[in-house]
């Protein structure tokens, strides 16, 4: 029993349950607990940029072959495009079949102010989005936690370090020690995960209330069902094709899934996922390149939601979309969804820009989704997290950068707590 209390999975589950109760019974108190969840996410974001930088640089340095680095990146981007297109199609098909927007009484749905999202959508410049990937100031990229910019600089740094030959060996050795220190910081932060999950869940329930779910219950149920189908049908087929069990992988990352559920942020589990996937058998270079890139280009859950939300709003306003208009939605979302992680305001701004480009569904309809968006963000974030992990394993296996021995050990014994593993390694290296 004492061992159960110390288990992070158990602690986070209890924290989420308590958060729901506090938010439902004492909504004012729950709303005031927002800073607790935000502070935990900020602590995770604090180490994301350094961990990404060190993992990518060390990965490229250990790989040595720059052609292989390019091949891994190319395979990852191709995989992202194919799978997110499947996600788009599934979202559109399910929304058309279930028709969650038909019969919705808009007078029972609380609206909201969407002016900020409309303004953000108008300001999106997709040429600027592409050029934004190259940072004008490296220090600012790290300070802002801009994953794409940090990724770009890290790849350049790793390539330059590889070309330095023997002169770069001392830097690699220093970075290896530095990496262990940052993962030790992460281990300390992860002890606060139950507190972050409690604060995040209490705020969600307290702020928006369970009663806001009733008018749009069909939409929520449809979104969650579609995410479930995508994970256990599409991703399960991919897992079987590449010779690994999706279920065992999900059990292996259960703690990360619960943290994302509590905080509604897939970023909250990003560093821990990089650590765990390496222990799962994927090589450091593949983990370093695929996971950070996936957080901007492989947002399966967000893509499904954007497609379904567009069809839902069309049904609410009795807009009968033609086949050509739905094809246009696919084309627009294939571009706009890639910017969802990099645009301030997230999916709502991207959805607003999509509706503006389509010009057949009123952008003002977004106000209908504001009340329940927070409750659907958990499904998006969890699906994004699972999808990026599957992508990493697929690319690792296709590149023969997957260690079956480490994988068998991880599945048999699980992953040791982050702090205990690193402490043992540091005894050997930080002397």
Secondary structure as the mmCIF struct_conf table of DSSP 4:
data_model
#
loop_
_struct_conf.conf_type_id
_struct_conf.id
_struct_conf.beg_label_comp_id
_struct_conf.beg_label_asym_id
_struct_conf.beg_label_seq_id
_struct_conf.end_label_comp_id
_struct_conf.end_label_asym_id
_struct_conf.end_label_seq_id
HELX_RH_AL_P HELX_RH_AL_P1 UNK A 2 UNK A 6
HELX_RH_AL_P HELX_RH_AL_P2 UNK A 8 UNK A 25
HELX_RH_AL_P HELX_RH_AL_P3 UNK A 27 UNK A 32
TURN_TY1_P TURN_TY1_P1 UNK A 33 UNK A 33
HELX_RH_AL_P HELX_RH_AL_P4 UNK A 34 UNK A 63
HELX_RH_AL_P HELX_RH_AL_P5 UNK A 66 UNK A 98
TURN_TY1_P TURN_TY1_P2 UNK A 100 UNK A 103
HELX_RH_3T_P HELX_RH_3T_P1 UNK A 106 UNK A 108
BEND BEND1 UNK A 109 UNK A 109
HELX_RH_AL_P HELX_RH_AL_P6 UNK A 115 UNK A 123
HELX_RH_AL_P HELX_RH_AL_P7 UNK A 126 UNK A 131
TURN_TY1_P TURN_TY1_P3 UNK A 132 UNK A 133
BEND BEND2 UNK A 134 UNK A 134
BEND BEND3 UNK A 136 UNK A 136
HELX_RH_AL_P HELX_RH_AL_P8 UNK A 138 UNK A 144
TURN_TY1_P TURN_TY1_P4 UNK A 145 UNK A 145
HELX_RH_AL_P HELX_RH_AL_P9 UNK A 147 UNK A 163
TURN_TY1_P TURN_TY1_P5 UNK A 164 UNK A 164
HELX_RH_3T_P HELX_RH_3T_P2 UNK A 165 UNK A 168
HELX_RH_AL_P HELX_RH_AL_P10 UNK A 169 UNK A 190
TURN_TY1_P TURN_TY1_P6 UNK A 191 UNK A 192
HELX_RH_AL_P HELX_RH_AL_P11 UNK A 193 UNK A 208
HELX_RH_3T_P HELX_RH_3T_P3 UNK A 210 UNK A 213
TURN_TY1_P TURN_TY1_P7 UNK A 214 UNK A 216
HELX_RH_AL_P HELX_RH_AL_P12 UNK A 217 UNK A 229
HELX_RH_PI_P HELX_RH_PI_P1 UNK A 230 UNK A 235
HELX_RH_AL_P HELX_RH_AL_P13 UNK A 236 UNK A 241
TURN_TY1_P TURN_TY1_P8 UNK A 242 UNK A 243
HELX_RH_AL_P HELX_RH_AL_P14 UNK A 246 UNK A 252
TURN_TY1_P TURN_TY1_P9 UNK A 253 UNK A 253
HELX_RH_AL_P HELX_RH_AL_P15 UNK A 254 UNK A 263
BEND BEND4 UNK A 264 UNK A 264
HELX_RH_3T_P HELX_RH_3T_P4 UNK A 266 UNK A 269
HELX_RH_AL_P HELX_RH_AL_P16 UNK A 270 UNK A 280
TURN_TY1_P TURN_TY1_P10 UNK A 281 UNK A 281
STRN STRN1 UNK A 282 UNK A 282
HELX_RH_AL_P HELX_RH_AL_P17 UNK A 284 UNK A 297
HELX_RH_AL_P HELX_RH_AL_P18 UNK A 300 UNK A 316
TURN_TY1_P TURN_TY1_P11 UNK A 317 UNK A 318
HELX_RH_AL_P HELX_RH_AL_P19 UNK A 323 UNK A 336
HELX_RH_3T_P HELX_RH_3T_P5 UNK A 337 UNK A 339
TURN_TY1_P TURN_TY1_P12 UNK A 340 UNK A 342
BEND BEND5 UNK A 343 UNK A 343
TURN_TY1_P TURN_TY1_P13 UNK A 344 UNK A 345
HELX_RH_AL_P HELX_RH_AL_P20 UNK A 346 UNK A 358
BEND BEND6 UNK A 360 UNK A 361
HELX_RH_3T_P HELX_RH_3T_P6 UNK A 363 UNK A 368
TURN_TY1_P TURN_TY1_P14 UNK A 369 UNK A 369
HELX_RH_AL_P HELX_RH_AL_P21 UNK A 370 UNK A 398
TURN_TY1_P TURN_TY1_P15 UNK A 399 UNK A 400
STRN STRN2 UNK A 402 UNK A 402
HELX_RH_AL_P HELX_RH_AL_P22 UNK A 404 UNK A 413
HELX_LH_PP_P HELX_LH_PP_P1 UNK A 415 UNK A 417
HELX_RH_AL_P HELX_RH_AL_P23 UNK A 418 UNK A 429
#
